[in-house]
C-alpha cells in the first residue's frame, strides 16, 4: 500500500494586533522603555516543520477543515516588556569617582500570556485512525464553559479542572476546539551590572555580572507537551497528574564575566 501526500493550498491565517510603547530618554542617567502588545492570530491547522504531512496527519474531520480552525501555534495574546538602564553619577571626589562612577545597572521585566494547547484523548476514539499529526491526538469533549481550576501557579496545583473534560463516545469526535486551552502565564525579571575600566587609549577591561530570575521565584512551566511534528502543543486527558503544574522554569542563575579589550 502506498500513501500519497498532497499539499493543501486552501488554509488561511489572519492576525490583528495593537502595540503601545512609552520611552523616557536618558535624563539624569536613567533610560526607561515599556511596551505592551495585544494580538490575536487565528488560522487553519498547519504543520510548520514537516516537509510534508504523514499518512495520518490530517484534519480531525477530513471533510471539515473549519473544525480545526483555531488560535495559531505559540500565540501570545498579551505581552508586556519593561526595560531600564541607569548610569552611576560622576563624582568630583577622586575616591568616589574611582569606586562608584562608571557602573551601569540594567534590568528587564517581561510578562506574557500562556501558549495555547489542545487537550487530547491519547487514543483513536473516533475509530478513523486520523488526527492532528496522529490518531492519538484526537480531541476530548468539553463539559463546562470554564475549564480552569487553581490559576495561582503554585507547585502541584490543579491548573485545569479534570471534571471539565470527558472522553467522547467511541466512533465520535470531541467537541473541544483545537488550541482552545491556554497554559500558565510566564514572566521573567533579569538584571545586569557592568563597568568598563580604561587602561590605556586603546585598551580597557570590562566587568559584567548578570542575574536571571533575580528574585529566585517559582515560575510555572508549560503543562503541555510540544508535538514531535511541529503541529502544536498537546495535553493528554485521563492521567493521574492531568492539568497539574509539575515543572518550573529555571531558578536564579548568576553569571560573571571579565573581558580584556585591546
Secondary structure, DSSP 8 states (H G I E B T S, - for coil): ------------EEEEEEEEEEEEEEETTEEEEEEEEEEEEEE----SS-SS--TTBS-SSTT-GGGG-EE-TT--SEEEEEEEEEE----SSHHHHHHTTTEEEEEEEEEE---EEEEE-SS-SSSSS-BSSSGGG-B-EE-SS--B---S--TT-BSB-GGGEE---TT----S-TT-EE---EEEEEEEEEEEEEEETTEEEEEEEEEESTT----B--SSEE-TTSS-EEEETTSTTTTB---B----EEEEEEEEE-
